[in-house]
Amino acid sequence: MNKPKLFLAYGWIAAAFMATLVVGCGNKEEVAPSPPAYAMPEVNDVNCKPDAIKSMPDDVRQVFADRCVRRAKPIQSPKKSYDF
């Protein structure tokens, strides 16, 4: 390639890159999150029963079920001696 054609090729690439950069950096309107339609109930023995979880809306059900599963505290196993 001679010099003018090479400059035009890289010039178009640079122009496309700059256009993409300018478009991507535009002002974005921040949208306030909408309040939840269903309040998350407290995680306890009564609310973590399968019937209570089934009655919840889909968007809350999975998050609440995950919290129910993770609410148990780890139990330390008894010390054992492995001396032979």
C-alpha positions in Angstrom: 0.0 0.0 0.0 1.2 3.4 -0.7 1.1 6.1 1.9 -2.3 7.9 1.1 -4.3 4.6 1.0 -2.7 3.5 4.2 -3.6 6.8 5.9 -7.2 6.5 4.7 -7.5 3.0 6.0 -6.2 3.9 9.4 -8.2 7.2 9.3 -11.5 5.3 9.0 -10.6 3.0 11.8 -9.6 5.9 14.1 -12.8 7.7 13.1 -15.0 4.7 13.9 -13.2 4.2 17.2 -13.7 7.9 18.2 -17.4 7.8 17.2 -17.9 4.7 19.3 -16.1 6.3 22.2 -18.2 9.5 22.0 -21.5 7.6 21.7 -20.7 5.3 24.6 -19.8 8.2 27.0 -23.1 10.0 26.7 -25.1 11.1 29.7 -27.3 8.3 31.1 -30.4 9.0 33.0 -30.6 7.3 36.3 -33.8 5.5 37.0 -34.9 5.1 40.6 -35.6 1.5 41.6 -39.2 0.8 42.0 -40.4 -0.3 45.5 -40.9 -4.1 45.7 -44.4 -5.2 45.3 -44.0 -8.0 47.9 -42.0 -7.4 51.0 -39.5 -10.1 52.0 -40.8 -11.9 55.1 -38.5 -12.6 58.1 -36.5 -15.8 57.8 -37.7 -18.1 60.5 -39.0 -21.7 61.0 -42.6 -20.8 60.2 -41.8 -18.8 57.0 -39.3 -21.4 55.7 -41.9 -24.2 55.4 -42.5 -25.3 51.8 -46.1 -24.2 51.8 -45.2 -20.7 52.8 -42.4 -20.5 50.2 -44.8 -21.8 47.4 -47.2 -18.9 48.2 -44.6 -16.2 47.4 -44.2 -14.5 44.0 -41.6 -15.9 41.7 -39.2 -13.0 42.0 -39.0 -13.2 45.8 -39.2 -17.0 46.1 -35.7 -18.0 45.0 -34.0 -15.3 47.1 -36.0 -16.2 50.2 -35.5 -20.0 49.7 -31.7 -19.4 49.5 -31.8 -17.4 52.7 -33.7 -20.2 54.4 -31.2 -22.8 53.4 -28.2 -20.6 54.6 -29.7 -19.6 57.9 -28.3 -22.7 59.8 -25.1 -22.1 61.8 -22.2 -24.4 61.4 -21.8 -27.0 64.2 -18.3 -27.8 65.3 -17.5 -31.5 65.3 -16.1 -33.0 68.5 -12.3 -33.3 68.8 -10.9 -36.7 68.0 -7.5 -38.0 68.8 -5.8 -39.7 66.0 -2.8 -41.0 68.0 -1.7 -44.5 67.2 
